[in-house]
Amino acid sequence: MEFFRIQRDIPFMRHALVFNIISFLTFALAVFFLVTRGLHLSIEFTGGSLIEVQYAQAADLHKAREAVEGLKLGEVQVQNFGTSRDVLIRLPLRGTMKQTELVTKVFDALCQSESGKVSVQSSDKGDRQVCLVASGGAKAGAADGAQTEPLTLQRSEFVGPQVGDELATDGAKALLATVIGIMIYLAIRFEWKFAVAGVIANLHDVVIILGFFAFFQWEFSLSVLAAVLAVLGYSVNESVVIFDRIREIFRKMRKMDTRQAIDHAITSTMSRTMITHGCTEMMVLAMLIFGGPTLHYFAMALTIGILFGIYSSVFVAAAIAMWLGVKREDLVKGGKKDIDPNDPHAGAVV
């Protein structure tokens, strides 16, 4: 399906050097910010505590955040997840404070912000902490019917620094395995020059995403790492489409040189590129705008990756393949007769 068709090839490769210089400068800036500012790693990587509480009604995040920040426990994060009543609190490591003491202290501060008092209730599933607020003038020790529970403690978890280091190591291994797998796939399906070009373009996208997160000090969590891995596969898909069209053009249009073949391949796939990436970007933007804090940075990483993935597939991967000297003989084995693309009977078998 095509929304439009460009009749005349756009000379992308004529300006390949300029775009490659822009890509190199952008890449260098991203590396500079990664080295000088570093990534703002989440608790999954650095270690810390996770506390989940549930409110009876939609939570007032501003009030909850003020209550937790008033404890001066360091850089804390308070955000919704799931529903507007569920709140997730992330706390950094506290070397001198036990996990149970920290959880009790935070939940007590949240309860006091609701003018309540913490109570421990026993059930078949074990003890749980709830916040009780007297209603109708009843005292705190009155019957249950005269009290309300504005919030309850759902769960608490502790992530140690060893677990965080292991997650960071496993994430780096996953990224390396993905890059190696992509390179092997492209080398087998096409040619090693395309494999090198595709991997360089993919790493270009990944480093630029990380550069954005380092520059703005956005939180880099496991969900963002998942988005980076998704961008790797998404970006290489666009490169494969262009590489496949280049090989097809080499087979059918023998009068075209490498530069002309690449220009024709990119121009002929532009309609497909706009439809595919436009639809994907609309979905990602919906997550970015309406997904809330839980999906915000995941969607942000995907948005940056999609935009730079289109750019890198055209002006990085294709251009590098041209600089590496890819030619017809690399992709077309054996000698086929020239095919005139204007001949309606071209390629027909009787």
GILIN-V179207 format. One record per backbone hydrogen bond with DSSP energy under -1.0 kcal/mol. NH is the residue of the N-H (numbers start at 1). CO is the residue of the C=O. E is the energy in kcal/mol with one decimal. If there is no record, write none. Layout:
# GILIN-V179207
nh: <NH,NH>
co: <CO,CO>
e: <E,E>
This chain:
# GILIN-V179207
nh: <12,15,16,19,20,21,22,23,24,25,26,27,28,29,30,31,32,33,34,35,36,37,38,41,42,45,46,47,48,49,50,51,52,53,54,55,56,59,61,64,65,66,67,68,69,70,71,72,77,79,81,83,87,88,89,90,91,97,102,103,104,105,106,107,108,109,110,111,112,113,114,115,116,117,119,121,126,128,130,131,132,133,135,138,142,146,147,148,152,153,154,155,157,159,164,165,166,167,168,169,170,171,172,173,174,175,176,177,178,179,180,181,182,183,184,185,186,187,188,189,190,195,196,197,198,199,200,201,202,203,204,205,206,207,208,209,210,211,212,213,214,215,216,218,220,225,226,227,228,229,230,231,232,233,234,235,236,237,238,239,240,241,242,243,244,245,246,247,248,249,250,251,252,253,256,261,262,263,264,265,266,267,268,270,273,274,275,276,277,278,279,280,281,282,283,284,285,286,287,288,289,290,291,299,300,301,302,303,304,305,306,307,308,309,310,311,312,313,314,315,316,317,318,320,321,322,323,324,325,326,330,331,332,343,346,348>
co: <10,12,13,15,16,17,18,19,20,21,22,23,24,25,26,27,28,29,30,31,32,33,33,39,220,42,42,43,159,91,157,89,155,87,152,85,150,84,59,60,61,62,63,64,65,66,68,69,90,88,86,81,53,79,51,77,49,94,98,99,100,101,102,103,104,105,106,107,108,109,111,112,111,132,130,128,123,121,119,151,117,148,146,135,139,143,144,133,54,129,52,52,50,48,160,161,162,163,164,165,166,167,168,169,170,171,172,173,174,175,176,177,178,179,180,181,182,183,184,185,186,191,192,193,194,195,196,197,198,199,200,201,202,203,204,205,206,207,208,209,210,211,212,213,40,221,222,223,224,225,226,227,228,229,230,231,232,233,234,235,236,237,238,239,240,241,242,243,244,245,246,247,248,249,253,257,258,259,260,261,262,263,264,267,269,270,271,272,273,274,275,276,277,278,279,280,281,282,283,284,285,286,287,295,296,297,298,299,300,301,302,303,304,305,306,307,308,309,310,311,312,312,313,316,317,318,319,320,322,321,327,328,328,340,343,345>
e: <-2.5,-1.6,-1.1,-2.1,-2.5,-2.0,-2.0,-2.5,-2.5,-2.4,-2.4,-2.7,-2.7,-2.4,-2.2,-2.3,-2.4,-2.4,-2.1,-2.3,-2.7,-2.4,-1.6,-1.4,-2.2,-1.3,-2.2,-2.7,-2.6,-2.3,-2.9,-2.7,-2.9,-2.3,-2.5,-2.8,-2.7,-2.3,-1.1,-2.3,-2.9,-2.1,-2.0,-2.1,-2.8,-1.5,-1.6,-1.6,-2.0,-2.1,-1.3,-2.0,-2.6,-3.3,-3.0,-2.6,-2.7,-1.2,-2.3,-2.6,-2.3,-2.1,-2.3,-2.7,-2.2,-1.7,-2.2,-2.4,-2.5,-1.6,-1.0,-1.8,-2.2,-2.2,-3.0,-2.9,-1.6,-2.3,-2.9,-2.0,-2.7,-2.5,-2.5,-1.4,-1.9,-1.7,-1.8,-2.4,-2.2,-2.3,-2.4,-1.5,-2.7,-3.5,-1.9,-2.3,-2.1,-2.5,-2.3,-2.4,-2.8,-2.5,-2.0,-2.2,-2.4,-2.1,-2.3,-2.8,-2.1,-2.0,-2.5,-2.5,-2.4,-2.3,-2.4,-2.4,-2.6,-2.1,-2.1,-2.7,-2.6,-1.8,-2.5,-2.2,-2.8,-2.3,-2.4,-2.1,-2.2,-2.8,-2.1,-1.8,-2.4,-2.8,-1.7,-2.2,-2.5,-2.4,-2.2,-2.0,-2.2,-2.7,-2.4,-1.0,-3.1,-2.1,-2.2,-1.8,-2.3,-2.2,-2.1,-2.3,-1.7,-1.6,-2.5,-3.2,-2.0,-1.3,-1.2,-1.7,-2.6,-1.9,-1.9,-3.0,-2.8,-1.9,-2.2,-2.2,-2.1,-2.4,-2.4,-1.5,-1.8,-3.1,-1.3,-2.5,-2.3,-2.2,-2.5,-2.3,-2.5,-2.4,-2.5,-1.1,-2.4,-2.5,-2.1,-2.6,-2.5,-1.7,-2.1,-2.1,-2.7,-1.9,-1.6,-2.3,-2.8,-1.7,-1.7,-2.3,-2.5,-2.7,-1.7,-2.8,-2.2,-2.4,-1.8,-2.5,-2.4,-2.4,-2.8,-2.1,-2.5,-1.8,-2.0,-1.6,-3.0,-2.0,-1.4,-3.0,-1.5,-3.6,-1.0,-2.7,-2.2,-1.8,-2.6,-2.3,-1.3,-2.0,-1.3,-1.2,-2.7,-1.8,-1.9,-2.0>
